[in-house]
Amino acid sequence: MSQAVAWRDRLISFRTLVFIILGLGVVRLVVAFLMPQEPSIMAPDEGTYATLAGVVGSGGDWASWNYNWGAGLYPGSRALLGPAALLIYFGLPDLTAVRLVSVLYAVGSQLLLLTIARLSRQRLTPDEAGGVPVASWAMLGLAAFVLLPSNVVWSNLGLREAACSFWILAAVASTAYLFTAKDWRLKIVWGAAIVVSITMAFQSRVYLAVALVLALAVGIVWFGRERPRISVTLATSVIIGALAGVTLSLPATQPSGQPTPGQEGVVQQGLEAAPSVLSPDNYLQRGSEQRAVSAEGAESAIPTDSCTGVPDLGSLRWCEISRLPGAAFAVMFRPLWPLDSPVEWSVFAAMASVENFVWLALVAAALVILISRRTVMPRLLCIVVTYGGLVVAGMAALEGNFGTAFRHKSSILWALCAVLILSSAQRWPKGDSAYSGENQTP
């Protein structure tokens, strides 16, 4: 019995966890180098990103690439394609370059989540500051983010998923440190980090960056009276980052060879586009059309709905709200046996059906923590949960087949894991070292 207790109480130091993450990252980099130079059948999109990165790396006209498709794709994927283009310029193959960048972003995301874990442990009793207990919600959250098979696969391919998670996690981690900063110079540093992170998040995937901005806005409003100066700093950083991000992620509209707008013109474009990009109604109006397009010809199509052709905006809002619970369950947990027969679709769908039971368990654990209200950093948790809820709602509105939904939901895995990491229950056994509520700062 004493041995069991000692095993539960054992801490894994943060230095050891860093070495584990870096070691696994090296293995993944080697795998990326050894993978065949052809797009994966699991995600043929990486071929598109690799080709466009090659055009950028060779100095080609990316805006007119593939019948002007590059004009819209590159600005919203610059966080992945920009570094990959640089590697291609120095001689790496196109696919290898985008895969290496994706792996590096994945390792960076894991280290960022680990920094949040360390910050949260420092808010607990002093003996918890040096590491993470083996039998704890925090360790479960870290392990799930690092080892969940689908997250490993997607971030080893040349896709945007890892870049999205990295820059959004960078914004959240910077916000956590801003909450705890006491020196004004540190506040400026973390505010600048938030600006950069939000700007790059818009150049990873726009609707996820919108969810991040709205989640940070909720946090600013909710806690503005408690920490007014920090809230002003955070609000300023969010506004600057959002405007810069919207401006830089706008599709290129200038014909090849024509001069681009000056600095004032670019800023004006960003100001004019911001209300449309940040408006939820904009996403609702295009939701049904997007779902129909992504479901067309797919064996794993999510059942169609009746929101297409709704006459007015009010009716559309009600239609989308009424279908939201079922659609959210579908994008989060399906395919799921016995509701579906994924074996009839593909072996990868069957794998997704198995892993979705893990997602169910993670969501159940997160709900237990939220309902019990046992958290170390309530302000940060508010932002994380708001972001997760908005992304699930956005996926429910836009996703048309289970395949892409299963891939895109990796963008909220970090949020689920962060809820576990921010739990104030240090260990699993009932009544063992439960957190009393002291030292709840951020």
Order of alpha helices (4+ residues) and beta strands (2+ residues): alpha-beta-alpha-alpha-alpha-alpha-alpha-alpha-beta-alpha-alpha-alpha-alpha-alpha-alpha-alpha-alpha-alpha-alpha-alpha-alpha-alpha
